[in-house]
Amino acid sequence: MNGVVTRLAVEVHTNQLEKVLDIVQEDWRVVDDIMTKSSSKLRGHDEPMAVDSGVPLPMEINSDLTKLDDWVKAVRKRRNKKR
């Protein structure tokens, strides 16, 4: 959130909102999709023993990273047009 809120911090830095306000619904969808997918693969999250999410193939990981990279480029392009 561009430092507006940070984990374990009491302060809320509303002056950082400028770069968060241009995030649109599609941006949230892209990030949520990738986070949901990666959360199911990480050991930091408990899951039932019956769920075998398996390890993703390198091509799948590369595809997800490309989606995130494309998203970052699109947000930066959108922000540069506003200047």
Secondary structure, 3 states (H helix, E strand, C coil): CCCCCCCCCCCCCHHHHHHCCCCCHHHHHHHHHHHHHHHCCCCCCCCCCCCCCCCCCHHHHHHHHHHHHHHHHHHHHHHHHHC
